[in-house]
Amino acid sequence: MENENVDYAEMYRQMVRAAESAIRILVEAQRKCEEMYIRAGTPAPPIDLNEHRKEH
């Protein structure tokens, strides 16, 4: 049963705006991390991303 009171176009626009905002946040975080890495000038030690799984 379709609800005529629902503005599906607005729901879609809101989801697209939220997705675009999330992408911008992630891109900005990546840019900042890359700048930090470049400023440090020395390679960072490797990080074991699975290390936290070993503890559990």
Secondary structure by P-SEA (a helix, b strand, c coil): ccccccaaaaaaaaaaaaaaaaaaaaaaaaaaaaaaaaaacccccccccccccccc
